[in-house]
Amino acid sequence: MGPYASRIAPRDRWAIVLYLKTLHETRKNAVEPEPVAEDESGEGQSADEAAAN
């Protein structure tokens, strides 16, 4: 696959760079989802619900 510089305007290239940097920062600072524990019935519940039972 060849370079795309000739196909994308310089202003658009910088917009892509800024978008990717923002996406990277957002994902880096994302909160991890709460783990799910299974009870005897096989139903999933959050770790807080499992601790309460």
C-alpha positions as CSV (number, residue, x, y, z in Angstrom):
1,M,0.0,0.0,0.0
2,G,1.5,3.3,-1.1
3,P,1.6,6.6,0.7
4,Y,-1.6,8.7,0.9
5,A,0.0,12.1,1.4
6,S,-0.8,13.1,-2.2
7,R,-4.5,12.2,-1.8
8,I,-5.1,14.0,1.6
9,A,-4.8,17.7,1.9
10,P,-2.3,19.0,4.5
11,R,-5.1,20.5,6.6
12,D,-7.0,17.2,6.6
13,R,-3.8,15.3,7.5
14,W,-3.4,17.4,10.6
15,A,-7.1,16.9,11.5
16,I,-6.5,13.2,11.3
17,V,-3.4,13.4,13.5
18,L,-5.3,15.5,16.2
19,Y,-8.3,13.0,16.0
20,L,-6.0,10.0,16.6
21,K,-4.1,11.8,19.5
22,T,-7.5,12.6,21.1
23,L,-8.7,9.0,20.6
24,H,-5.5,7.7,22.2
25,E,-5.8,10.0,25.2
26,T,-9.4,9.1,25.7
27,R,-8.7,5.4,25.7
28,K,-5.7,5.7,27.9
29,N,-7.7,7.5,30.6
30,A,-10.8,5.2,30.2
31,V,-12.3,3.6,33.3
32,E,-12.1,-0.2,33.3
33,P,-15.5,-1.9,33.4
34,E,-16.6,-3.5,36.7
35,P,-15.9,-7.3,36.8
36,V,-18.9,-9.6,36.7
37,A,-19.2,-12.6,39.1
38,E,-21.5,-15.5,38.4
39,D,-23.8,-16.8,41.2
40,E,-25.0,-20.4,41.5
41,S,-27.7,-19.9,38.9
42,G,-25.2,-18.8,36.3
43,E,-26.6,-15.3,36.3
44,G,-24.0,-12.6,36.2
45,Q,-23.9,-9.9,38.8
46,S,-21.5,-7.1,39.6
47,A,-18.7,-7.5,42.1
48,D,-20.5,-5.1,44.5
49,E,-23.7,-7.2,44.3
50,A,-21.7,-10.4,44.8
51,A,-20.0,-8.9,47.9
52,A,-23.4,-7.9,49.4
53,N,-24.8,-11.5,49.0
